[in-house]
Protein backbone atom coordinates (compact mmCIF):
# COMPACT_ATOMS: atom_id res chain seq x y z
CA UNK A 1 0.00 0.00 0.00
CA UNK A 2 1.28 3.46 -0.88
CA UNK A 3 2.47 5.56 2.04
CA UNK A 4 1.88 9.31 2.36
CA UNK A 5 4.67 11.59 1.20
CA UNK A 6 3.20 14.60 2.99
CA UNK A 7 1.98 14.68 6.59
CA UNK A 8 -1.81 15.22 6.56
CA UNK A 9 -1.62 17.91 9.24
CA UNK A 10 0.98 19.84 7.23
CA UNK A 11 -1.11 19.47 4.05
CA UNK A 12 -4.27 20.78 5.71
CA UNK A 13 -2.29 23.62 7.27
CA UNK A 14 -1.00 24.53 3.80
CA UNK A 15 -4.53 24.64 2.45
CA UNK A 16 -5.54 26.83 5.37
CA UNK A 17 -2.97 29.42 4.28
CA UNK A 18 -4.40 29.68 0.76
CA UNK A 19 -6.70 32.66 0.29
CA UNK A 20 -9.72 31.84 -1.85
CA UNK A 21 -9.93 35.43 -3.08
CA UNK A 22 -6.38 35.22 -4.45
CA UNK A 23 -6.57 31.75 -6.02
CA UNK A 24 -8.67 30.52 -8.91
CA UNK A 25 -11.15 27.73 -8.24
CA UNK A 26 -9.32 25.38 -10.63
CA UNK A 27 -5.99 25.99 -8.90
CA UNK A 28 -7.54 25.53 -5.47
CA UNK A 29 -9.22 22.25 -6.39
CA UNK A 30 -6.06 21.03 -8.11
CA UNK A 31 -4.04 21.73 -4.97
CA UNK A 32 -6.62 19.97 -2.80
CA UNK A 33 -6.53 16.88 -5.04
CA UNK A 34 -2.74 16.83 -5.21
CA UNK A 35 -2.30 17.14 -1.45
CA UNK A 36 -4.98 14.55 -0.77
CA UNK A 37 -3.24 12.19 -3.18
CA UNK A 38 0.04 12.64 -1.30
CA UNK A 39 -1.43 12.62 2.21
CA UNK A 40 -4.14 9.95 2.42
CA UNK A 41 -2.55 6.51 2.96
CA UNK A 42 -3.16 4.00 0.16
CA UNK A 43 -4.24 6.61 -2.39
CA UNK A 44 -3.42 6.12 -6.05
CA UNK A 45 -5.55 8.86 -7.65
CA UNK A 46 -7.92 11.61 -6.55
CA UNK A 47 -10.65 13.49 -8.41
CA UNK A 48 -13.41 15.99 -7.74
CA UNK A 49 -16.86 15.47 -9.24
CA UNK A 50 -19.24 18.37 -9.81
CA UNK A 51 -22.94 17.84 -10.58
CA UNK A 52 -25.11 20.67 -11.91
CA UNK A 53 -28.64 19.51 -12.66
CA UNK A 54 -28.32 16.56 -15.02
CA UNK A 55 -24.71 17.30 -15.94
CA UNK A 56 -21.82 15.59 -14.15
CA UNK A 57 -18.15 16.29 -14.74
CA UNK A 58 -14.73 15.72 -13.22
CA UNK A 59 -13.42 19.23 -12.67
CA UNK A 60 -9.97 18.10 -11.54
CA UNK A 61 -8.06 14.83 -11.20
CA UNK A 62 -4.53 13.74 -10.39
CA UNK A 63 -4.49 11.20 -13.21
CA UNK A 64 -6.38 9.64 -16.10
CA UNK A 65 -7.32 6.59 -14.04
CA UNK A 66 -9.56 8.60 -11.71
CA UNK A 67 -11.06 10.55 -14.61
CA UNK A 68 -11.79 7.35 -16.53
CA UNK A 69 -13.51 5.68 -13.57
CA UNK A 70 -15.52 8.85 -12.89
CA UNK A 71 -16.63 9.23 -16.50
CA UNK A 72 -17.78 5.60 -16.66
CA UNK A 73 -20.18 6.47 -13.84
CA UNK A 74 -21.45 9.57 -15.61
CA UNK A 75 -22.04 7.63 -18.83
CA UNK A 76 -23.97 4.88 -17.03
CA UNK A 77 -25.69 7.18 -14.49
CA UNK A 78 -24.59 5.07 -11.53
CA UNK A 79 -21.69 4.69 -9.17
CA UNK A 80 -20.35 5.76 -5.77
CA UNK A 81 -19.27 9.27 -6.75
CA UNK A 82 -22.76 10.06 -8.06
CA UNK A 83 -24.45 8.56 -4.99
CA UNK A 84 -22.11 10.47 -2.67
CA UNK A 85 -22.82 13.69 -4.59
CA UNK A 86 -26.57 13.17 -4.30
CA UNK A 87 -26.60 12.17 -0.62
CA UNK A 88 -23.69 14.20 0.77
CA UNK A 89 -22.49 11.04 2.52
CA UNK A 90 -19.13 9.27 2.52
CA UNK A 91 -19.44 6.09 0.45
CA UNK A 92 -16.73 3.46 0.77
CA UNK A 93 -16.04 0.60 -1.61
CA UNK A 94 -13.63 -1.42 0.55
CA UNK A 95 -13.05 -4.29 -1.89
CA UNK A 96 -13.72 -4.05 -5.62
CA UNK A 97 -13.68 -7.83 -5.91
CA UNK A 98 -16.60 -8.14 -3.49
CA UNK A 99 -18.56 -5.03 -4.57
CA UNK A 100 -22.23 -5.83 -5.32
CA UNK A 101 -23.80 -2.38 -5.62
CA UNK A 102 -21.97 -1.43 -8.84
CA UNK A 103 -20.46 -4.70 -10.10
CA UNK A 104 -19.75 -3.55 -13.68
CA UNK A 105 -17.99 -0.41 -12.49
CA UNK A 106 -16.08 -2.37 -9.84
CA UNK A 107 -14.89 -4.84 -12.47
CA UNK A 108 -13.60 -1.96 -14.58
CA UNK A 109 -11.84 -0.46 -11.57
CA UNK A 110 -10.31 -3.81 -10.66
CA UNK A 111 -8.99 -4.30 -14.20
CA UNK A 112 -7.33 -0.87 -13.91
CA UNK A 113 -5.55 -1.94 -10.74
CA UNK A 114 -7.84 -0.23 -8.22
CA UNK A 115 -8.69 -2.29 -5.14
CA UNK A 116 -10.88 0.16 -3.20
CA UNK A 117 -12.35 3.64 -3.32
CA UNK A 118 -13.87 6.35 -1.19
CA UNK A 119 -16.27 9.08 -2.36
CA UNK A 120 -17.13 11.92 0.02
CA UNK A 121 -20.14 14.07 -0.77
CA UNK A 122 -19.72 17.83 -1.12
CA UNK A 123 -23.06 19.55 -0.41
CA UNK A 124 -22.40 22.90 -2.08
CA UNK A 125 -25.70 24.58 -2.96
CA UNK A 126 -29.24 23.46 -3.75
CA UNK A 127 -28.62 22.86 -7.45
CA UNK A 128 -24.89 22.11 -7.31
CA UNK A 129 -23.33 19.13 -5.51
CA UNK A 130 -20.16 17.12 -5.85
CA UNK A 131 -17.80 14.56 -4.39
CA UNK A 132 -14.13 14.08 -3.58
CA UNK A 133 -13.15 10.67 -4.96
CA UNK A 134 -10.14 8.74 -3.65
CA UNK A 135 -8.97 5.58 -5.42
CA UNK A 136 -6.70 3.05 -3.73
CA UNK A 137 -4.27 0.43 -5.03
CA UNK A 138 -5.41 -2.40 -2.79
CA UNK A 139 -8.54 -3.64 -1.08
CA UNK A 140 -9.31 -2.08 2.30
CA UNK A 141 -6.86 0.76 1.64
CA UNK A 142 -8.83 3.28 3.67
CA UNK A 143 -9.18 2.66 7.40
CA UNK A 144 -11.08 5.09 9.67
CA UNK A 145 -8.08 7.42 10.19
CA UNK A 146 -7.51 7.60 6.42
CA UNK A 147 -11.20 8.33 5.86
CA UNK A 148 -11.03 11.13 8.43
CA UNK A 149 -8.07 12.67 6.60
CA UNK A 150 -9.88 12.45 3.25
CA UNK A 151 -12.96 14.07 4.78
CA UNK A 152 -10.76 16.96 5.92
CA UNK A 153 -9.70 17.58 2.32
CA UNK A 154 -13.32 17.25 1.20
CA UNK A 155 -14.29 20.03 3.61
CA UNK A 156 -11.82 22.38 1.91
CA UNK A 157 -13.13 21.38 -1.51
CA UNK A 158 -16.72 22.02 -0.40
CA UNK A 159 -15.86 25.50 0.89
CA UNK A 160 -13.98 26.41 -2.29
CA UNK A 161 -16.80 25.20 -4.53
CA UNK A 162 -19.51 26.84 -2.42
CA UNK A 163 -17.70 30.19 -2.47
CA UNK A 164 -17.18 29.96 -6.22
CA UNK A 165 -20.83 29.06 -6.77
CA UNK A 166 -22.01 31.95 -4.60
CA UNK A 167 -19.74 34.35 -6.46
CA UNK A 168 -20.93 33.04 -9.82
CA UNK A 169 -24.58 33.27 -8.75
CA UNK A 170 -24.11 36.81 -7.45
CA UNK A 171 -22.32 37.88 -10.63
CA UNK A 172 -25.02 36.33 -12.79
CA UNK A 173 -27.78 38.02 -10.78
CA UNK A 174 -26.01 41.37 -10.99
CA UNK A 175 -25.65 41.05 -14.76
CA UNK A 176 -29.32 40.09 -15.11
CA UNK A 177 -30.35 43.10 -13.05
CA UNK A 178 -28.14 45.42 -15.11
CA UNK A 179 -29.56 43.96 -18.31
CA UNK A 180 -33.10 44.47 -17.03
CA UNK A 181 -32.31 48.05 -16.06
CA UNK A 182 -30.81 48.75 -19.48
CA UNK A 183 -33.90 47.30 -21.13
CA UNK A 184 -36.20 49.31 -18.91
CA UNK A 185 -34.28 52.51 -19.70
CA UNK A 186 -34.45 52.10 -23.47
CA UNK A 187 -38.17 51.26 -23.32
CA UNK A 188 -38.83 54.40 -21.30
CA UNK A 189 -36.86 56.41 -23.88
CA UNK A 190 -38.90 54.95 -26.73
CA UNK A 191 -42.15 55.63 -24.88
CA UNK A 192 -41.10 59.25 -24.43
CA UNK A 193 -40.41 59.58 -28.17
CA UNK A 194 -43.81 58.11 -29.08
CA UNK A 195 -45.61 60.26 -26.52
CA UNK A 196 -43.92 63.36 -27.95
CA UNK A 197 -44.78 62.49 -31.55
CA UNK A 198 -48.35 61.23 -31.00
CA UNK A 199 -49.39 63.23 -27.94
CA UNK A 200 -50.51 60.01 -26.26
CA UNK A 201 -50.36 58.55 -22.75
CA UNK A 202 -47.54 56.27 -21.46
CA UNK A 203 -49.93 53.32 -21.61
CA UNK A 204 -50.80 54.02 -25.25
CA UNK A 205 -47.12 54.42 -26.12
CA UNK A 206 -46.26 51.06 -24.58
CA UNK A 207 -49.25 49.45 -26.33
CA UNK A 208 -47.84 50.63 -29.65
CA UNK A 209 -44.41 49.19 -28.82
CA UNK A 210 -46.06 45.89 -27.91
CA UNK A 211 -48.01 45.81 -31.18
CA UNK A 212 -44.89 46.43 -33.25
CA UNK A 213 -43.14 43.73 -31.23
CA UNK A 214 -45.88 41.21 -32.03
CA UNK A 215 -46.16 42.21 -35.69
CA UNK A 216 -42.40 41.97 -36.30
CA UNK A 217 -41.71 39.05 -33.95
CA UNK A 218 -39.12 41.06 -32.03
CA UNK A 219 -38.69 41.71 -28.33
CA UNK A 220 -40.17 44.95 -27.01
CA UNK A 221 -36.69 46.02 -25.92
CA UNK A 222 -35.31 45.52 -29.45
CA UNK A 223 -38.16 47.51 -30.97
CA UNK A 224 -37.56 50.29 -28.45
CA UNK A 225 -33.80 50.32 -29.13
CA UNK A 226 -34.45 50.59 -32.89
CA UNK A 227 -36.87 53.48 -32.35
CA UNK A 228 -34.38 55.33 -30.14
CA UNK A 229 -31.60 54.72 -32.69
CA UNK A 230 -33.84 56.11 -35.47
CA UNK A 231 -34.63 59.16 -33.40
CA UNK A 232 -30.94 60.02 -33.08
CA UNK A 233 -30.20 59.32 -36.75
CA UNK A 234 -29.62 55.55 -36.61
CA UNK A 235 -31.39 52.58 -38.15
CA UNK A 236 -35.06 52.52 -39.13
CA UNK A 237 -37.66 50.68 -36.96
DRENTISE-163488 format. One line per field, with one value per residue (C-alpha): y negated, z, x negated; residue number from 1. Coordinates in nm, 2 decimals, decimal comma, always signed. Last residue first. Layout:
BEGIN
py Y	...
pz Z	...
px X	...
rodren NUM	...
***
This chain:
BEGIN
py -5,07	-5,25	-5,26	-5,55	-5,93	-6,00	-5,92	-5,61	-5,47	-5,53	-5,35	-5,06	-5,03	-5,03	-4,75	-4,55	-4,60	-4,50	-4,17	-4,11	-3,90	-4,20	-4,22	-4,12	-4,37	-4,64	-4,58	-4,59	-4,92	-5,06	-4,94	-5,11	-5,44	-5,40	-5,33	-5,63	-5,85	-6,00	-6,32	-6,12	-6,25	-6,34	-6,03	-5,81	-5,96	-5,92	-5,56	-5,49	-5,64	-5,44	-5,13	-5,21	-5,25	-4,93	-4,73	-4,88	-4,80	-4,45	-4,40	-4,54	-4,31	-4,01	-4,11	-4,14	-3,80	-3,63	-3,79	-3,68	-3,33	-3,30	-3,44	-3,19	-2,91	-3,00	-3,02	-2,68	-2,52	-2,64	-2,55	-2,20	-2,14	-2,24	-2,00	-1,73	-1,76	-1,70	-1,41	-1,24	-1,27	-1,11	-0,83	-0,76	-0,74	-0,51	-0,27	-0,33	-0,08	+0,21	+0,36	+0,24	-0,04	-0,30	-0,56	-0,87	-1,07	-1,41	-1,46	-1,71	-1,91	-2,21	-2,29	-2,35	-2,46	-2,29	-1,95	-1,78	-1,41	-1,19	-0,91	-0,63	-0,36	-0,02	+0,23	+0,02	+0,19	+0,09	+0,43	+0,38	+0,05	+0,20	+0,48	+0,24	+0,04	+0,36	+0,47	+0,14	+0,24	+0,58	+0,50	+0,81	+0,78	+0,41	+0,43	+0,14	-0,06	-0,35	-0,61	-0,93	-1,10	-1,42	-1,22	-1,32	-1,37	-1,05	-0,86	-1,01	-0,93	-0,58	-0,47	-0,51	-0,72	-0,49	-0,76	-0,96	-0,65	-0,56	-0,92	-0,89	-0,57	-0,73	-1,05	-0,86	-0,66	-0,96	-1,12	-1,37	-1,48	-1,81	-1,92	-1,57	-1,63	-1,56	-1,73	-1,66	-1,95	-2,07	-1,78	-1,84	-1,55	-1,60	-1,35	-1,16	-0,89	-0,61	-0,66	-0,40	-0,65	-1,00	-1,26	-1,26	-1,22	-1,45	-1,71	-1,68	-1,69	-2,00	-2,17	-2,10	-2,22	-2,55	-2,60	-2,54	-2,77	-3,05	-3,17	-3,52	-3,54	-3,18	-3,27	-2,97	-2,94	-2,68	-2,46	-2,45	-2,36	-2,08	-1,95	-1,98	-1,79	-1,52	-1,47	-1,46	-1,16	-0,93	-0,56	-0,35	+0,00
pz -3,70	-3,91	-3,82	-3,66	-3,68	-3,31	-3,34	-3,55	-3,27	-3,01	-3,23	-3,29	-2,91	-2,85	-3,10	-2,94	-2,59	-2,70	-2,83	-3,20	-3,40	-3,63	-3,57	-3,20	-3,12	-3,33	-3,12	-2,79	-2,88	-2,97	-2,63	-2,46	-2,61	-2,52	-2,16	-2,15	-2,27	-2,63	-2,79	-3,10	-3,15	-2,80	-2,65	-2,91	-2,82	-2,44	-2,49	-2,67	-2,39	-2,13	-2,33	-2,35	-1,97	-1,89	-2,11	-1,95	-1,61	-1,70	-1,83	-1,51	-1,30	-1,51	-1,48	-1,10	-1,08	-1,28	-1,06	-0,74	-0,87	-0,98	-0,65	-0,46	-0,68	-0,62	-0,25	-0,24	-0,45	-0,23	+0,09	-0,04	-0,15	+0,19	+0,36	+0,12	+0,23	+0,59	+0,48	+0,33	+0,66	+0,84	+0,59	+0,64	+1,02	+0,97	+0,74	+0,37	+0,16	+0,23	-0,11	-0,28	-0,50	-0,37	-0,54	-0,37	-0,50	-0,36	-0,44	-0,58	-0,55	-0,73	-0,74	-0,37	-0,30	-0,21	-0,04	-0,11	-0,08	+0,00	-0,24	-0,12	-0,33	-0,32	-0,51	-0,82	-1,07	-1,39	-1,42	-1,07	-1,16	-1,46	-1,25	-0,98	-1,25	-1,37	-1,01	-0,88	-0,56	-0,53	-0,46	-0,35	-0,59	-0,56	-0,19	+0,06	-0,16	+0,08	+0,05	+0,25	+0,25	+0,08	-0,06	-0,43	-0,46	-0,27	-0,50	-0,81	-0,68	-0,58	-0,92	-1,15	-1,45	-1,70	-1,88	-1,56	-1,38	-1,67	-1,65	-1,29	-1,36	-1,65	-1,46	-1,17	-1,40	-1,61	-1,32	-1,04	-1,12	-1,15	-1,27	-1,32	-1,47	-1,41	-1,59	-1,50	-1,27	-1,19	-1,06	-0,98	-0,92	-0,77	-0,84	-0,66	-0,76	-0,61	-0,24	+0,02	+0,30	+0,24	+0,22	-0,13	-0,32	-0,08	-0,15	-0,52	-0,50	-0,28	-0,50	-0,81	-0,64	-0,55	-0,89	-1,06	-0,82	-0,89	-0,60	-0,44	-0,31	-0,19	+0,03	+0,08	+0,43	+0,54	+0,25	+0,38	+0,73	+0,57	+0,40	+0,72	+0,92	+0,66	+0,66	+0,30	+0,12	+0,24	+0,20	-0,09	+0,00
px +3,77	+3,51	+3,14	+2,96	+3,02	+3,09	+3,46	+3,38	+3,16	+3,44	+3,69	+3,44	+3,38	+3,76	+3,82	+3,53	+3,67	+4,02	+3,87	+3,91	+4,17	+4,24	+4,62	+4,59	+4,31	+4,49	+4,80	+4,61	+4,44	+4,78	+4,93	+4,63	+4,71	+5,08	+4,99	+4,75	+5,04	+5,05	+4,94	+4,84	+4,48	+4,39	+4,56	+4,38	+4,04	+4,11	+4,22	+3,89	+3,69	+3,88	+3,82	+3,44	+3,43	+3,62	+3,39	+3,08	+3,23	+3,31	+2,96	+2,81	+3,03	+2,93	+2,57	+2,60	+2,78	+2,50	+2,23	+2,41	+2,46	+2,09	+1,97	+2,20	+2,08	+1,72	+1,77	+1,95	+1,68	+1,40	+1,59	+1,67	+1,31	+1,18	+1,43	+1,33	+0,97	+1,08	+1,30	+0,99	+0,81	+1,10	+1,12	+0,75	+0,81	+1,11	+0,92	+0,88	+0,69	+0,93	+0,85	+0,54	+0,43	+0,67	+0,90	+1,01	+1,31	+1,41	+1,78	+2,02	+2,33	+2,49	+2,86	+2,92	+2,57	+2,24	+2,31	+1,97	+2,01	+1,71	+1,63	+1,39	+1,23	+1,09	+0,87	+0,78	+0,55	+0,73	+0,90	+1,03	+1,18	+1,36	+1,49	+1,61	+1,80	+1,97	+2,05	+2,20	+2,38	+2,22	+1,86	+1,66	+1,37	+1,37	+1,30	+1,36	+1,60	+1,67	+1,94	+1,91	+2,25	+2,37	+2,66	+2,66	+2,28	+2,21	+2,44	+2,28	+1,93	+2,04	+2,17	+2,46	+2,57	+2,40	+2,20	+2,14	+2,02	+1,78	+1,66	+1,55	+1,35	+1,18	+1,11	+0,96	+0,73	+0,64	+0,45	+0,45	+0,81	+1,00	+1,34	+1,47	+1,81	+2,18	+2,47	+2,83	+2,86	+2,51	+2,29	+1,92	+1,69	+1,34	+1,06	+0,79	+0,55	+0,34	+0,42	+0,32	+0,26	+0,41	+0,14	+0,00	+0,32	+0,50	+0,23	+0,27	+0,65	+0,66	+0,40	+0,61	+0,92	+0,75	+0,60	+0,93	+1,12	+0,87	+0,66	+0,64	+0,99	+0,97	+0,67	+0,44	+0,30	+0,55	+0,45	+0,10	+0,23	+0,43	+0,11	-0,10	+0,16	+0,18	-0,20	-0,32	-0,47	-0,19	-0,25	-0,13	+0,00
rodren 237	236	235	234	233	232	231	230	229	228	227	226	225	224	223	222	221	220	219	218	217	216	215	214	213	212	211	210	209	208	207	206	205	204	203	202	201	200	199	198	197	196	195	194	193	192	191	190	189	188	187	186	185	184	183	182	181	180	179	178	177	176	175	174	173	172	171	170	169	168	167	166	165	164	163	162	161	160	159	158	157	156	155	154	153	152	151	150	149	148	147	146	145	144	143	142	141	140	139	138	137	136	135	134	133	132	131	130	129	128	127	126	125	124	123	122	121	120	119	118	117	116	115	114	113	112	111	110	109	108	107	106	105	104	103	102	101	100	99	98	97	96	95	94	93	92	91	90	89	88	87	86	85	84	83	82	81	80	79	78	77	76	75	74	73	72	71	70	69	68	67	66	65	64	63	62	61	60	59	58	57	56	55	54	53	52	51	50	49	48	47	46	45	44	43	42	41	40	39	38	37	36	35	34	33	32	31	30	29	28	27	26	25	24	23	22	21	20	19	18	17	16	15	14	13	12	11	10	9	8	7	6	5	4	3	2	1
***
